[in-house]
Amino acid sequence: MTAIFRAGTLAADRIAATRDSLSGNRIAPRAAILLDARDAGMQAYGKRLSAFAEDTGITLLFQQWGSTPEACCRQVSALSEDPTLDAIIPLYPLPVGLSSETVAALIGADRDVDGLHPDNAGRLALGYRGRFPATATAVTAIAEHLAGPLFGRHVVLVGASRVVGRPAAQMLLEREATVTLTHVATRDLAAHTRTAEIIVTAAGRPKLIGAKDIADGAILIDVSINRGPEGLVGDVDLAGVSGKAAIVTHVPDGVGPLTTACLMANIADAALQRRDRRKDLSS
C-alpha cells in the first residue's frame, strides 16, 4: 500500500518555532514581494504567502514588477535601500530580460531569503551554516522525516536547478547521503532512479516517474506542480506507482506548505541578523 504524505504538520511546527523566535526577540519583520499580479499561479501563491506570514508575525508588501528590465532593476535597487525592509523576494519566473544573477546582486546577501546570492550559495557549497533555498530545505527535512537518518542512503535528484536540485544535493551530502544528481541531458534516467531509496523530482514533466522507473518501496518526493486537464499534478504517475512506492508526497500539499514555512523562517533569520548587525554598529 502506497502512503500519500502531506507536510501540513511539519509546516505548522516550523511556523510555530519561527513565531516564537520573533516574539521572544520582539521583532516584526517586513518583506517585499515582487510578482506579476496578472499571473493566476503567482496570485494563488501570493495568497498562501500572506496567510503564512500573518500566522508567523511577518508583514508582506506586494509590488508589481516594472514594465522593462531596466525599470525592474531600479525597483529592486530602491527596495534594497529601504531600511525598513528585512527581505526582498522576487517570485519566479522573472520578467523577460531579467536574470536571477542580476536580481540577487541588487538584493544583496543580507536581504536574500532565496539563497541565490553568491555569498549564501557559496556558504552552502562549502558546508557552512547559512540561509539556503526554502524548497531545498523543505525537501531535505521531508526526506529525513520519512526515511530517518540519511547516512549512506541513496538519493537520486531529477532536475538540477539553482533553487531545488543543486542546493538539495549539497544539503543531502552534508547529511552523508549518497547523492546522484540527474538533469535534462542525463542518459537512461531510469537506470539511475531504479537504484534509489529516495527520489526527489523537480523536472516539471507530468508522469515522468512511473512504476518502471522505481525500486520497490522507494520514497518519492515530488516537488513539481504542473497544470493540466487533470488539475495540479507532479512528475510522478501516481496511479502507476501505487502499490510499488512506499510513500509519495502529495501535490501540492506535500512539499509546498513546508517550503512556504521555510521561507518564513528565512525572512525571520534575515530580520534577526540585520538587527544584530545594527547593534554591533551602534556599540
ABEGO torsion letter per residue (X at the ends): XBBBBBAAAAAAAAAAAAAAAAAAAGBBBBBBBBBBAABAAAAAAAAAAAAAAAAAGBBBBBBBBBABAAAAAAAAAAAAABAABABBBBBOBBBBGBBAAAAAAAAEAAABAAGABAAAAAAAAAGBBBBBBAAAAAAAAAAAAAAEBABGBBBBBBEABAAAAAAAAAAAAAAGBBBBBBBAABBGAAAAAAABABBBBAAGBBGABBAAABBBGBBBBBABBBBBAAEBBBABBAAAABGABABBBBOAAAAAAAAAAAAAAAAAAAAAAAAAAAAAAAX
